[in-house]
Amino acid sequence: LDAVVIGSGVGGLAVAATLAKAGRRVLVLEQHDQAGGCCHTFQQHGVEFDVGIHYVGQLHEGSLLRVALDQVTDGQLCWHRLPDPYDEVTLGAQRYRLRSGKVAFVTALEEQFPEEKEAIREFMRLSKVWPWGHLPTGVACPQRGLRLGHSQAAARLTANRDLRALLGYLFYGTPPKDSSFLVSALMVHHYQRGAWYPRGGSSEVAFHAVPVIERAGGAVLVRAPVTRVLVSAAGTALGVAVRAGPGEEELEIRAPLVISDAGVFNTFGKLLPPHVRCHP
């Protein structure tokens, strides 16, 4: 083995497939019974449900994300562009439509909020976060932008409650008051060209990425929970320990490279030994 990857989410599959493209043998270990992380699906009453992907932006031809995903899936994954308007937001009795295209996106917002054109244009200007000099006072660097909450920033732009809600509805998991304005701006910018969805459902991402890994001599194993990362006295990763099942002994798998896609909290809080966690 050239590498072990912990977790088969999009990040884990992407790095494993990229290494496989370079001729490396990679073993991906997934604790769930399906590979794909938030890209896997489940069926109930004959209907297939996605657990993570709703739609994806920035997948126009030639985009960096499109090129990367085509490489990871060997170009076998077909992306369908959602019809325009690609989304609708219902706030009380009002329904607002989001349209594809940098100009159409802004124009549609201005048509629906004619008295808020200045606020909309300012928000769109701020969504162009590169270079950092484009950000407003108090958001002049990434660190300050991450600390400034979306609700606080939106309140500086407009008093219109619907517009403020509309500009922050893309958050997943945390309310706008607890979320970064910088991340909000990035999300809006991400969908300015519209949205795409994979033909066959989100499970197709893993379905087409796994063969890329296997052709290089690697494998993706499910029901294979990693319990810890093996680390030398010098702090170098040596491999991982896996528990095949309840009551089973741990199996140690050695590899010169260990990559964790289990998230920073799981990796540092559960998988690394205590003497490594305390390193700055």
C-alpha positions as CSV (number, residue, x, y, z in Angstrom):
1,L,0.0,0.0,0.0
2,D,1.1,3.5,-0.7
3,A,-1.6,5.3,1.4
4,V,-4.6,4.7,3.6
5,V,-7.5,7.1,3.5
6,I,-9.9,7.3,6.5
7,G,-13.4,8.0,5.3
8,S,-15.0,7.7,1.9
9,G,-16.7,11.1,1.6
10,V,-16.1,13.2,-1.4
11,G,-12.8,14.5,0.0
12,G,-11.5,10.9,0.8
13,L,-12.6,9.5,-2.6
14,A,-11.1,12.5,-4.4
15,V,-7.7,12.3,-2.9
16,A,-7.7,8.5,-3.3
17,A,-8.7,8.7,-6.9
18,T,-6.1,11.4,-7.6
19,L,-3.4,9.3,-6.1
20,A,-4.6,6.3,-8.1
21,K,-4.3,8.4,-11.2
22,A,-0.7,8.8,-10.3
23,G,-0.2,5.1,-10.0
24,R,-0.5,4.8,-6.2
25,R,-2.2,1.9,-4.4
26,V,-4.7,3.4,-1.9
27,L,-6.9,1.7,0.6
28,V,-10.0,3.7,1.6
29,L,-11.7,2.6,4.9
30,E,-15.3,3.6,5.6
31,Q,-17.2,2.8,8.8
32,H,-20.7,3.0,7.1
33,D,-22.2,0.3,4.9
34,Q,-22.0,2.5,1.8
35,A,-19.2,4.6,0.4
36,G,-19.7,8.2,-0.5
37,G,-20.3,10.0,2.8
38,C,-22.8,12.8,2.2
39,C,-23.1,11.5,-1.4
40,H,-24.6,8.2,-0.5
41,T,-28.3,7.5,-0.8
42,F,-30.9,5.3,0.9
43,Q,-34.2,3.8,-0.2
44,Q,-37.6,3.8,1.6
45,H,-40.9,2.7,0.2
46,G,-39.3,2.3,-3.2
47,V,-38.1,5.9,-3.3
48,E,-34.4,6.9,-3.3
49,F,-33.3,9.8,-1.0
50,D,-30.1,11.8,-1.0
51,V,-28.5,12.4,2.4
52,G,-26.4,15.4,1.4
53,I,-26.3,16.7,-2.1
54,H,-29.2,19.1,-3.0
55,Y,-27.5,20.6,-5.9
56,V,-23.9,21.8,-6.8
57,G,-22.7,25.1,-8.3
58,Q,-19.7,26.0,-10.4
59,L,-20.0,23.0,-12.7
60,H,-20.1,24.9,-16.0
61,E,-17.8,23.6,-18.7
62,G,-14.1,24.3,-18.0
63,S,-14.6,25.2,-14.3
64,L,-12.0,24.0,-11.9
65,L,-14.6,22.0,-10.0
66,R,-15.9,20.3,-13.2
67,V,-12.4,19.4,-14.3
68,A,-11.6,18.0,-10.9
69,L,-14.8,15.9,-10.7
70,D,-14.3,14.6,-14.2
71,Q,-10.8,13.4,-13.3
72,V,-12.0,11.7,-10.1
73,T,-14.8,9.9,-12.0
74,D,-13.0,9.4,-15.3
75,G,-15.5,11.6,-17.0
76,Q,-18.3,9.1,-16.5
77,L,-20.5,11.2,-14.3
78,C,-23.1,13.3,-16.1
79,W,-24.2,16.5,-14.6
80,H,-27.6,18.0,-15.5
81,R,-28.1,21.7,-15.2
82,L,-31.3,22.6,-13.2
83,P,-33.9,24.6,-15.2
84,D,-34.1,28.3,-14.6
85,P,-35.1,29.5,-12.0
86,Y,-33.1,26.9,-10.3
87,D,-34.5,27.5,-6.8
88,E,-37.4,29.2,-5.0
89,V,-37.5,30.5,-1.5
90,T,-40.9,30.9,0.3
91,L,-41.1,33.4,3.1
92,G,-44.6,33.6,4.5
93,A,-46.9,34.4,1.6
94,Q,-44.0,35.6,-0.7
95,R,-42.1,33.4,-3.1
96,Y,-38.8,34.5,-4.4
97,R,-37.0,33.0,-7.4
98,L,-33.2,32.6,-7.9
99,R,-32.0,32.7,-11.5
100,S,-28.9,31.4,-13.2
101,G,-26.2,33.6,-14.6
102,K,-24.2,36.4,-12.9
103,V,-26.3,39.2,-14.5
104,A,-29.6,37.4,-14.4
105,F,-29.1,36.4,-10.7
106,V,-28.7,40.1,-9.7
107,T,-31.4,41.4,-12.1
108,A,-33.9,38.9,-10.7
109,L,-33.1,40.0,-7.1
110,E,-33.5,43.7,-8.1
111,E,-36.8,43.0,-9.8
112,Q,-38.1,41.3,-6.7
113,F,-36.6,44.0,-4.3
114,P,-36.8,47.2,-6.4
115,E,-36.1,49.4,-3.4
116,E,-33.1,47.4,-2.3
117,K,-30.9,47.7,-5.5
118,E,-28.1,49.4,-3.7
119,A,-28.0,46.8,-0.9
120,I,-28.1,43.9,-3.5
121,R,-25.3,45.4,-5.6
122,E,-23.1,46.0,-2.5
123,F,-23.7,42.4,-1.3
124,M,-22.7,41.1,-4.7
125,R,-19.6,43.3,-4.7
126,L,-18.7,41.9,-1.3
127,S,-19.2,38.3,-2.6
128,K,-16.2,38.7,-4.8
129,V,-13.9,38.0,-1.9
130,W,-10.7,37.9,-3.9
131,P,-8.7,40.1,-3.3
132,W,-9.5,40.7,0.4
133,G,-9.4,44.4,-0.3
134,H,-12.9,44.0,-1.8
135,L,-14.3,43.3,1.7
136,P,-15.9,46.0,3.8
137,T,-14.5,47.7,6.9
138,G,-14.2,45.1,9.6
139,V,-13.9,42.3,7.0
140,A,-10.6,43.4,5.4
141,C,-8.9,40.0,6.1
142,P,-10.2,36.4,6.1
143,Q,-9.9,36.2,9.9
144,R,-12.2,39.2,10.5
145,G,-14.5,38.0,7.7
146,L,-14.9,34.6,9.4
147,R,-15.6,36.2,12.8
148,L,-18.3,38.7,11.5
149,G,-21.7,36.9,11.6
150,H,-23.9,36.9,8.5
151,S,-26.9,38.4,10.4
152,Q,-24.7,41.3,11.7
153,A,-23.3,42.0,8.2
154,A,-26.7,41.8,6.4
155,A,-28.2,44.2,8.9
156,R,-25.6,46.8,7.9
157,L,-26.7,46.4,4.3
158,T,-30.5,46.4,4.5
159,A,-33.4,46.5,6.9
160,N,-35.5,44.3,4.6
161,R,-36.1,41.1,6.6
162,D,-37.0,39.0,3.5
163,L,-33.9,40.1,1.6
164,R,-31.7,39.4,4.7
165,A,-33.2,36.0,5.0
166,L,-32.8,35.3,1.2
167,L,-29.1,36.2,1.3
168,G,-28.6,33.8,4.2
169,Y,-30.8,30.8,3.3
170,L,-28.0,28.7,1.8
171,F,-26.5,27.9,5.3
172,Y,-26.7,24.2,6.2
173,G,-26.7,23.3,9.9
174,T,-26.3,26.7,11.6
175,P,-28.5,29.8,11.6
176,P,-27.2,33.0,10.0
177,K,-26.5,34.6,13.3
178,D,-24.0,31.9,14.1
179,S,-22.5,31.7,10.6
180,S,-19.7,33.6,9.0
181,F,-20.5,36.4,6.6
182,L,-17.5,35.4,4.5
183,V,-18.9,31.9,4.1
184,S,-22.3,33.3,3.1
185,A,-20.7,35.5,0.4
186,L,-18.8,32.5,-0.9
187,M,-22.0,30.4,-1.0
188,V,-23.9,33.0,-3.0
189,H,-21.0,33.4,-5.4
190,H,-20.8,29.6,-5.8
191,Y,-24.4,29.5,-7.2
192,Q,-24.3,32.6,-9.4
193,R,-24.1,30.5,-12.5
194,G,-26.9,28.2,-11.4
195,A,-26.9,24.7,-10.1
196,W,-26.3,21.1,-11.3
197,Y,-27.4,17.6,-10.2
198,P,-25.7,14.3,-11.1
199,R,-27.7,12.0,-13.3
200,G,-28.8,8.9,-11.4
201,G,-28.5,10.6,-8.0
202,S,-25.6,11.6,-5.7
203,S,-24.5,7.9,-5.2
204,E,-23.2,8.0,-8.7
205,V,-20.2,10.0,-7.5
206,A,-18.8,7.1,-5.5
207,F,-20.0,4.6,-8.1
208,H,-17.7,6.1,-10.7
209,A,-14.8,7.1,-8.4
210,V,-14.3,3.6,-6.8
211,P,-13.3,1.9,-10.1
212,V,-10.6,4.5,-10.6
213,I,-9.1,3.6,-7.2
214,E,-9.5,-0.2,-7.9
215,R,-7.8,-0.1,-11.3
216,A,-4.6,1.1,-9.6
217,G,-4.6,-1.9,-7.3
218,G,-6.4,-0.1,-4.4
219,A,-9.7,-0.8,-2.7
220,V,-12.6,0.9,-0.9
221,L,-13.8,-1.1,2.1
222,V,-17.1,-0.5,4.0
223,R,-18.0,-1.5,7.5
224,A,-14.3,-0.9,8.3
225,P,-14.2,1.6,11.2
226,V,-10.8,3.0,12.0
227,T,-10.3,3.1,15.7
228,R,-6.9,4.9,15.8
229,V,-4.0,6.2,13.8
230,L,-0.7,4.4,14.5
231,V,2.0,6.9,15.3
232,S,5.7,6.4,16.0
233,A,7.4,7.8,19.0
234,A,8.7,10.6,16.7
235,G,5.1,11.5,15.8
236,T,5.1,10.0,12.3
237,A,2.0,8.2,11.1
238,L,2.7,4.5,10.5
239,G,-0.8,3.3,9.5
240,V,-4.2,2.7,11.2
241,A,-6.0,0.2,13.4
242,V,-9.3,-1.2,12.2
243,R,-12.0,-3.2,14.1
244,A,-13.7,-5.6,11.8
245,G,-16.7,-6.1,14.0
246,P,-18.1,-6.0,17.6
247,G,-15.8,-8.0,19.9
248,E,-13.3,-8.5,17.2
249,E,-9.6,-7.7,17.7
250,E,-8.1,-4.7,16.1
251,L,-6.3,-5.2,12.8
252,E,-3.3,-3.0,12.1
253,I,-2.8,-1.8,8.5
254,R,0.6,-0.2,7.8
255,A,1.1,2.4,5.1
256,P,3.7,5.2,4.6
257,L,0.9,7.8,4.2
258,V,-2.3,8.2,6.2
259,I,-4.9,10.7,5.1
260,S,-8.0,11.4,7.3
261,D,-11.3,12.5,5.8
262,A,-13.0,11.9,9.1
263,G,-13.1,15.6,10.0
264,V,-10.8,17.6,12.2
265,F,-12.7,16.9,15.5
266,N,-12.8,13.1,14.9
267,T,-9.2,13.0,13.7
268,F,-7.7,15.0,16.6
269,G,-10.2,14.1,19.3
270,K,-10.6,10.4,18.7
271,L,-8.1,8.9,16.3
272,L,-4.8,10.5,17.2
273,P,-3.0,9.4,20.5
274,P,-3.0,11.9,23.3
275,H,0.7,12.9,23.0
276,V,0.0,14.0,19.4
277,R,-3.2,15.9,20.1
278,C,-1.4,18.3,22.4
279,H,1.1,19.4,19.7
280,P,0.5,23.0,18.6
